[in-house]
Amino acid sequence: MDANKGKGDQAMPNPGGQMGKPVGFPFMESMLPKAVKRRVHALKRLQEQCAHIEAKFYEEVHELERKYATLYQPLFDKRREIVTGAIEPTDEECEWPTDEDDEEEELAEEVKEKATIEDAKKEEATPEENPKGIPDFWLTIFKSVDMLSDMVQEHDEPILKHLRDIQVKFSEPGQPMSFTLEFHFEPNGYFNNAVLTKVYKMKSEPEASDPFSFEGPEIIDCEGCQIDWHKGKDVTVKIIKKKQKHKGRGTVRTVTKQVPNDSFFNFFNPVKASPDGEMDEDSEFNLATDFEIGHFFRERIVPRAVLYFTGEALEDDESFEEEELEEGDEEEQDEEGDEDDEEGDTDPKA
């Protein structure tokens, strides 16, 4: 279940008879008779209780996700073994209908026999390559998904070729609600860590000051990990050289300075949420983007990795976006049509 679900806002009608103009809640209540206002306050208390029950519901959903994660994990473990080449799937496990199969069924028997003979000759002349596992599985996914490809730099790609698996781990019962993304790497020449982690802390309770804004669990903070880079291999920084001229003597010296560098691995050194909620606009945007990426890994990339590798999930995402766009265009056209109707009703002689 999508933990970051949204709910449509409902516009309240104007009691003064002017439709289409939203009215603030304080003004609405001020228009009510005192006895009615008193009853409305009772309804608000009931609504607040509903929000707390809803919070409990999402806590149980989280526990359900954790329970089913253990059922998914053996399948994800086997996926990792196939991707890395640790095991070779059986012929039965590899059976899957393809377009090529449908085309072959339509061919005449004699044509298929001829094609088989030709293929055998080609295989003898040029032995078929058989790489281990599925090379660049996760790197291909990262480069295919817009949200992730923007993060991946050219100098990140050789490192991401060593990525073996991504796993999602849910917080244990009784612990504060959270989930952890684990990026498992094979031994490589860039850093010593076997696993890089990113923890997303969540909250599923209404705010005391604004209980009616509760819409389900939300990510409130995240925490990365320290990467133990090999000397000279840290791609999150770069060394720049500058020449400085002494004003008095006129001598020139070269100084080196280490500055931040764009890299996917900055993902493990996120902006921290401010305890008092005061953050500049850029930090707020970066933190919100980070939360969105973490949620996307959890809900889409990890559970459906093979479909992002083949591009099928990308087609589904694009179709969904196009459908939303078409609906928006239709609404806009309807509004234009209404304007045309109004113009058509105008008396040209007036």
C-alpha positions in Angstrom: 0.0 0.0 0.0 1.2 3.5 -0.9 2.2 5.1 2.4 2.1 8.6 0.8 -1.5 8.5 -0.4 -3.2 11.7 -1.2 -6.8 12.8 -0.6 -8.7 15.3 -2.7 -9.6 18.6 -1.0 -13.3 19.3 -0.9 -14.4 22.9 -1.6 -17.0 24.2 0.8 -20.0 26.1 -0.7 -20.4 29.7 0.1 -23.4 30.2 2.4 -23.9 33.7 0.9 -25.0 32.3 -2.4 -21.9 33.2 -4.4 -20.7 29.9 -5.8 -17.2 29.2 -6.9 -15.5 31.3 -4.2 -14.0 29.2 -1.4 -14.7 30.3 2.1 -12.3 30.0 5.1 -13.3 27.7 7.9 -13.2 30.5 10.6 -15.6 32.6 8.5 -17.9 29.6 7.9 -18.2 28.9 11.6 -18.8 32.5 12.4 -21.8 32.4 10.2 -23.4 29.6 12.2 -25.8 30.0 15.1 -24.2 29.4 18.4 -26.1 26.1 19.0 -25.1 24.8 15.6 -21.5 25.8 16.1 -21.5 23.9 19.4 -22.6 20.7 17.6 -20.0 21.3 14.9 -17.3 21.3 17.6 -18.7 17.9 18.7 -18.3 16.6 15.2 -14.7 17.8 15.1 -14.0 15.8 18.3 -15.4 12.8 16.5 -13.2 13.5 13.4 -10.1 13.8 15.6 -10.9 10.4 17.0 -11.2 9.0 13.5 -7.8 10.4 12.7 -6.2 8.5 15.6 -8.0 5.3 14.5 -6.7 5.8 11.0 -3.2 6.1 12.4 -3.6 2.7 14.1 -4.8 1.3 10.9 -1.6 2.4 9.1 0.6 1.0 11.9 -1.0 -2.4 11.3 -0.5 -2.0 7.6 3.2 -1.5 8.3 3.3 -4.7 10.3 1.5 -6.5 7.5 4.1 -5.2 5.0 6.9 -6.4 7.3 5.2 -9.8 7.6 4.8 -10.2 3.8 8.4 -8.9 3.2 9.6 -12.2 4.7 7.5 -14.1 2.1 8.9 -12.1 -0.8 12.5 -12.3 0.3 13.2 -15.9 -0.9 12.1 -14.9 -4.3 14.2 -11.7 -4.2 17.2 -13.8 -3.0 16.8 -16.1 -6.0 16.6 -13.0 -8.3 19.9 -11.9 -6.9 21.5 -15.3 -7.5 20.3 -15.3 -11.1 21.4 -11.7 -11.7 24.9 -12.3 -10.3 25.3 -15.7 -12.0 25.5 -17.6 -8.7 22.9 -20.0 -10.1 21.7 -20.9 -13.6 17.9 -21.2 -13.9 16.5 -24.4 -15.2 14.8 -24.7 -18.6 11.5 -24.9 -16.9 12.2 -21.8 -14.8 13.1 -19.9 -18.1 9.8 -20.7 -19.9 8.0 -17.5 -20.8 5.8 -16.6 -23.8 7.5 -14.1 -26.2 6.6 -12.5 -29.5 9.3 -14.6 -31.1 7.4 -17.8 -30.0 4.2 -16.5 -31.6 6.0 -15.8 -34.9 7.6 -19.2 -35.0 4.2 -20.9 -34.6 3.0 -19.1 -37.8 6.0 -20.3 -39.9 5.6 -23.3 -42.0 7.4 -26.5 -40.8 9.9 -26.5 -43.7 10.8 -22.9 -43.2 11.4 -23.5 -39.5 13.7 -26.5 -40.3 15.7 -24.3 -42.7 16.0 -21.6 -40.2 17.2 -24.1 -37.6 19.9 -25.4 -39.9 21.1 -21.8 -40.7 21.2 -20.9 -37.0 23.3 -24.0 -36.2 25.8 -23.1 -38.9 26.1 -19.6 -37.5 26.7 -20.9 -34.0 29.5 -23.1 -35.3 31.1 -20.2 -37.1 30.7 -17.7 -34.3 30.3 -19.3 -30.8 27.6 -17.5 -28.8 28.8 -15.4 -25.9 27.5 -16.4 -22.5 28.2 -13.7 -20.0 27.8 -14.4 -16.3 24.3 -13.7 -14.9 22.7 -10.5 -16.2 25.4 -7.9 -16.6 24.7 -4.3 -15.5 21.2 -5.3 -14.2 20.9 -2.5 -11.6 22.9 0.1 -13.6 20.6 -0.4 -16.6 17.6 0.3 -14.3 19.2 3.4 -12.8 19.9 4.8 -16.3 16.4 4.0 -17.6 14.4 5.7 -14.8 14.4 9.4 -15.1 14.3 10.0 -11.4 17.5 8.0 -10.9 19.3 8.7 -14.2 19.5 12.4 -13.2 21.6 11.3 -10.2 24.0 9.0 -11.9 27.1 10.6 -13.3 29.5 9.0 -15.8 32.1 8.4 -13.0 29.4 6.5 -11.0 28.8 3.9 -13.6 31.9 1.7 -13.1 31.0 1.5 -9.4 27.4 0.7 -9.9 28.4 -2.2 -12.1 29.4 -3.9 -8.8 25.9 -3.5 -7.3 24.5 -7.0 -6.6 21.2 -6.3 -5.0 18.9 -3.7 -3.3 16.8 -4.8 -0.4 14.1 -3.1 1.7 14.0 -3.8 5.5 11.1 -2.7 7.7 11.5 -1.7 11.3 10.9 -4.4 14.0 7.7 -4.5 16.1 7.8 -2.1 18.9 10.4 0.1 17.2 9.6 3.6 15.7 8.2 3.2 12.2 10.9 3.2 9.5 12.3 1.3 6.5 15.9 0.8 5.4 17.3 0.6 1.8 20.3 -1.8 1.6 22.6 -1.6 -1.4 24.7 -4.7 -1.6 28.0 -4.5 -3.5 30.5 -7.1 -4.5 34.1 -6.5 -3.6 35.4 -3.6 -5.7 38.3 -1.2 -6.0 36.3 1.9 -4.8 35.3 1.3 -1.2 35.4 -1.3 1.5 31.7 -1.4 2.4 29.8 -4.5 1.4 26.5 -2.8 2.1 25.5 0.9 1.9 22.3 1.8 3.9 19.8 4.6 3.9 17.2 4.7 6.7 13.9 6.6 6.3 12.2 7.5 9.5 8.4 7.7 9.4 5.5 9.1 11.5 2.0 7.8 11.6 0.1 9.9 14.0 -1.9 13.1 13.7 -0.3 16.4 14.7 -1.8 17.7 18.0 -2.0 21.2 16.6 -3.6 20.1 13.3 -5.0 16.6 13.5 -7.2 17.0 10.4 -4.2 17.2 8.1 -3.3 13.6 8.7 -3.3 11.6 5.5 -1.3 8.5 6.5 2.3 7.7 7.3 4.9 10.3 6.1 8.6 10.2 5.9 10.0 12.8 8.4 13.8 12.3 8.2 16.5 10.1 6.7 19.9 9.0 7.6 22.7 7.7 5.3 26.0 6.0 6.1 29.7 6.6 6.0 31.4 5.3 2.8 34.9 3.9 3.4 36.4 5.0 0.2 39.8 3.8 -1.0 42.4 6.5 -1.3 41.7 8.7 -4.4 38.5 6.9 -5.3 35.9 9.1 -3.6 33.7 10.3 -6.5 31.6 12.6 -4.3 34.5 15.2 -4.2 36.9 16.6 -6.7 40.2 18.3 -6.4 40.6 21.7 -8.1 43.8 23.7 -8.6 44.0 27.4 -8.4 46.9 29.8 -9.0 47.4 32.6 -6.5 49.6 35.6 -7.2 51.3 37.4 -4.2 50.5 41.1 -4.4 53.8 42.3 -3.0 56.4 39.9 -4.4 54.5 38.9 -7.6 55.2 35.2 -7.1 52.7 32.7 -8.2 51.7 29.5 -6.2 49.3 26.7 -7.0 46.9 25.6 -4.3 44.6 22.6 -4.4 41.1 22.5 -2.9 38.6 19.7 -2.4 35.1 20.6 -3.4 31.8 18.6 -3.6 31.2 16.7 -6.8 27.9 15.6 -8.3 27.5 11.8 -7.8 24.8 9.2 -7.1 26.7 8.4 -3.9 25.7 11.7 -2.4 22.4 9.9 -1.8 24.1 8.3 1.3 24.9 11.8 2.7 21.4 13.4 2.8 20.3 16.8 4.0 19.1 16.4 7.6 15.7 17.6 8.6 15.8 20.5 11.0 14.4 19.8 14.5 12.6 23.1 14.6 11.4 22.8 11.0 13.3 25.9 9.9 15.1 25.1 6.6 16.0 27.2 3.5 14.1 26.6 0.3 16.9 24.6 -1.4 17.3 22.3 1.6 13.5 21.7 1.8 13.4 20.8 -1.9 16.4 18.5 -1.7 14.9 16.7 1.4 11.5 16.3 -0.3 13.2 14.9 -3.4 15.2 12.5 -1.3 12.0 11.3 0.4 10.4 10.8 -3.0 13.3 8.8 -4.3 13.4 6.6 -1.2 9.7 5.9 -1.5 10.1 5.1 -5.2 12.9 2.5 -4.4 10.7 0.9 -1.8 7.4 0.8 -3.7 8.5 0.4 -7.3 12.1 -0.4 -8.1 12.8 -3.2 -5.6 9.5 -5.1 -6.0 9.5 -4.8 -9.8 13.1 -4.6 -10.8 13.0 -6.9 -13.8 10.2 -4.9 -15.4 12.2 -1.7 -15.1 15.2 -3.6 -16.6 13.1 -4.6 -19.6 11.4 -1.3 -19.8 7.9 -2.7 -19.4 7.3 -0.8 -16.1 8.5 2.4 -17.8 5.8 2.0 -20.4 3.2 1.6 -17.7 4.5 4.7 -15.9 4.4 6.7 -19.2 0.9 5.5 -20.1 -0.3 6.6 -16.6 1.3 10.0 -17.1 -0.2 10.3 -20.6 -3.6 9.4 -19.3 -3.4 12.1 -16.7 -2.3 14.6 -19.3 -5.2 13.7 -21.6 -7.7 14.1 -18.8 -6.2 17.5 -18.0 -6.4 18.6 -21.7 -10.0 17.4 -21.8 -10.9 19.6 -18.8 -9.2 22.5 -20.4 -11.1 22.0 -23.7 -14.4 21.7 -21.8 -13.7 25.1 -20.1 -13.0 26.6 -23.5 -16.2 25.1 -24.8 -18.1 26.7 -22.0 -16.6 30.1 -22.8 -17.6 29.6 -26.5 -21.2 28.8 -25.4 -21.3 31.9 -23.3 -20.1 34.0 -26.2 -22.7 32.3 -28.4 -25.5 33.2 -26.0 -24.6 36.9 -26.1 -26.9 39.1 -28.1 -24.9 40.6 -31.0 -27.2 43.6 -31.1 -26.7 44.5 -27.4 
